[in-house]
Amino acid sequence: MPFKRCASCGKEFLAQSDSQDICRPDCAGPQTMELEAKRVEGTWWYFPLFFLCCCIATYMIYDNAYDVELFLIRNVSFMRPMMARKLAEAVPDSLDQFIDGVADPSLEVAQACLDALVETEKELPADSEAVLELVDQLRAIYEDPEESMELKKSAIAALGSVKDKESVEVLYRALNDRNLVHGAVKAFRKVGTKRAIKPLAKIVMDEHDNYQIGDIRFQAVIAVGLIPDKNADAVPALIKCLRDPSGPIRDEALTAIRNIANGWKEMTLSGRDRIKKAVDAMKLYCKSDRIFSIREKSKAVVIEIEGIMK
């Protein structure tokens, strides 16, 4: 019994005799095959329709849209980052749901919510009871010895969204913790207290090469440039950064010096002297920088600061 190809539909079949040319008596041929293929191709839209129906049903179950976002964060992994960001952007209106997300037993859910709050750079009112509850929750994560270090880093960075005295004290302690310093530095970009200038300048200077991993120094350079400083205490560290091997750090050092120099009128004599030294250093070090954009930026910053000093 040889294998043959059907003369009608083109399929291979096991022939019962040498004279058999079609696979079965009721073979309808290519037309039926084409219709079946079209029927299969036409079912692709079932999946988005099913997903849309699920979303509509979820909205019918939950009255609040923020509850829906929290539901999706918890149950739909591929939508988690996007929904967490939407929930964080709606804070403080969605603060109750956001707090529930941070308190979720799942590490992925809690961390997604905290990371989204850091990315949106929200500033929360410290006089709100709900915000203070969130601060207590973040402090509890930081102080829990059994908590995940990754979640602690996210919690420390998220504390920067609240300019609360107790949360700032936690950030000062985290600056001395090698595992959490990165989150604390990112938080101080938003908190921006004068007391943070010296520890941040120490990180920027990095005399003992303790902060070469990751972008800790890069974040610290940005942070010191955002804090008004009458004494320009961070400028000597920023001058050292003008010779740093990392191009992004040199670039951000120029920005930080320019930002600090904008407070020239309120500066002390020692602060003005440091700014003058920074201008001289930019003329000396940056004129031969291997990156063209940094050379041009240094020229523009020097001209701008010299105009402020007049």
N, C-alpha and C positions, 0 to 999 in steps of 0.2 A: 504494500500500500504506500505509494509515493506521495510526497508533499507537492501540492500544486498551488498556484496563485489564482484566486477567483477571477474569472473573466468579467464579473459584474462589479464587485466592490473592491477588488485588489488585495484582499487579505489572503494570507497563506493558510491552507487547510490540509487535513489528511484525507486524501481521496480514497473512496471505497472501491473505485474501479478506474480503469484507464480512460474510460469515456466520460467521467464526471468532470465538468468544467466550472461549476459554481459550487460555493461552499455549502449552501442549503437550498431547498426548493423555494423558500419564501424570501430569498435574498433580494433586497430592494435596490442594492447598488449604491453608487456614489452619491445620489441625491439624499438618501437617508443619512449617510455619513456626514455630509456637509451640514445638514440640519442639526445633527447631534453636536457637531463642533461649534456651531453658532450658539446652541443652547448653553454649552459649557462656558463659552467666552462671555455670554451675556450675564453671568451670575456674579461678576466682580463687584457690582454695586451693592450686593447684599451686605457686604461686610461694613462699609461706612454707614449704610442705613441702619444696620443693627447697632453700631456704636452710637449713632445719633439718637436712636430710640432709648438706649441705656442712659444717655445724658439727660434726655427729657424726663425719663422716669425718675432719675436721681433728683432733678430739680422739683419734681412733683412731691417726692418724699420729704425733701428738705426745703423749708421756707426761705432760709438765708443762703445767698450765693456763696458766702465765705465758708459755710458748712460744707457746701459741695466741693469747694477747692480743697478743704482739709480732707474730705473723703477721698478725693482723687490722689492727694499726696500720700495718703496711707495705703491705698489699694492699687494704684496704677503706677508702677515703677518708672515707665518710660516718660510719664507726664510729670513726675515728681519735681524736677528742677524748675520747670516752667510754672507749675501751679504754686510752688513755694515762693517764687519771686512775685507772682501776682498777689499772694496773700500778704507778703511783706510790704509790698507797695501800698496796700490798703490800710496798713497800720497807721494810726491807732484805732481806726474804725473796726478793723478785724482783730483787735488785740486779744479778745477772749479766745478766738479760734487759734490764733498764733501761739498763745500760751499753752493751749491743749496740744498743739503740734510739738512744742519744745518738750513737754512732759510725756510725750509718747514713749512707750517701752522700746520701740524700734529705734536703734541708733541711727539708721539711715534717714528716718523721718525727722528726728530731732535735729540732726546735723544739717539736713537740707533747709530747714526753716531758719536756723541760725546763720548759715552761709548766705542765704538770700537776703537777710536783714543787713548783713555787712555789705553786700554788693550794692544794695539800693542806697546806702549811706543815709539812712533815715535818722532824724534827731527826734527823740521822744521826750515829752514833757515830764520833768522829774517830780512834779506835784500831783501826778495822777496816781490813784491807788492801784489801778491795774498795772501801770508801768512799774511801780515799786514792787508789786508781786512778781513781775518778770525779773527785776533785778535780784530779788531774793532767790528766785529759781536759778538764775545764772551763777550766783554766788554759791549756791548749794552744789551745783555741778563742779565748780572750781575746787571746793573744799572736800568733796567726796573722794577719799583715797582709792576707791574701787572703780571710779568712773573711767571711761575710755579717754586716753590722752588726746585723741583727735577731737572728741566732743568738747573737752576742756579748752582746746585751742580756739574752737569756734565760739564757745561761750565767752571767753576773754575778749575776743575781737568784737563780739556783739555788745559787750558792755560799753563800748565807745559810743553807742547810739544814745546813751543816757548820761547827761552831765550831772550825776549825782555824787555827793561827797563820798559816800560809802563805796560806790562802785569805783571811783577814782583811786581810793586807797587800795582796793584789790588789784588794780592795774599797776600801781607802784610796786606791789609785792611780786606781781607776775614778771615785771621787768628784770628781776633778779633770778628768775627761774629759766634755765637754759631751754627747757622744753616748751615754755609758754611765752617766751619773749617776743616771738614773731607776732602772735595775736595781740599782745599788749602794745607793741609799736604801731600796729595798724589802728588800734583803738585810739591812741593818742593823736593820730591824724585828725580825729574829729573832736576829741575832748580839748586838746590844746591848752593845758595849764602851764603857767610859768615854771612851776616846780618840776615839770618833766623835762625842761630844757637841758639841764646838766646831765642826767642819766642818758638822755637820747644822744647828746653830744659825745658822751663816752662811747656809746655804741658806734657812732659815726667815725670817731677817731680809731677805735679798735686797735689799740696799741699791742695787745697780746694775741691778735688773730683769733678771737673767740667767735666771730660772727661771719665766717666765710661761707657758711652753708646757706643756700637759699638766697632770698632777697631781703634779709633782715636789715642790712645797712642801707640798701636802696630805700626801703620804707622809712627808715629813721631819718635819712636826708630829707625826704619829702615832709616828714612830720615837723622837724625843727624849722623848716622854712614857712610853716603855716602858723607858728606861734609868735605873736608880737614880742619883741625882746629889746628893751631899751639899752641893755648893756651889750647886746650882740655877743653873748657868751658862746654861742655855737659857731660863730664865724671862723675861729682858728681851726676847728675840726673840718669845716667846709673848705677851707683853703687847702688842707691836706688832700681832700677829695678831688681837687682840680688836677692832681697827678695820679689819680687812681687808675689801675689797668682797665677797669670797666667803663666803657663809654657811657652807658645810661647813668651811672653814678656821677660822672663828671658833668653830664648834661643837667641832671637834677640839682647838683651843687650850685651851678650858675643860677638856676631858677630860685633856689633857696636864698642865696646871697641877695639877689635882686628884691625878693619879697621882704627880707629883713631890712634892707636899705630904704624901703618905702617909709619906714618910721623915723627917718633922719631927723625931723624937726623935734621929736620928743626924746631923742637919744641923749644919753650921758656923754661926757667927753671921752671916756674910755671906749664906749660903744662906737662913737664916730671914728676914733683912731683905728679900731678893728676893721671898720668898713673901708677906710683908706688903704689899709694893708691888703684887704681883699681885692681892691681895684688894681693895686700894683701887681699882685699875684696873678690876676687874670691876664694882665698885659704881658707878663713874663712867661707863664706856662701855656696859655691857651692859643697864643699866636702861631705856635708850631704844632698844634694838635693834629693828629693823623686823620681825624674825622672833620670833613669840610663844614658840616652843619654846626659843630661845636665851635669851630673857629669863628664862623660868622655870628653865632649867637653870643659868644664872648665879647665881640666887638660892639654888638648892639647893647648888651648889658652894661658895659663900661660907659658907653655914651649916655645911657639912661641914668646911671648912678651919678655920673659927673654932673649931669643936669640937675639932679635932685640936690646935690651938695652945694650948688651955687647960691 
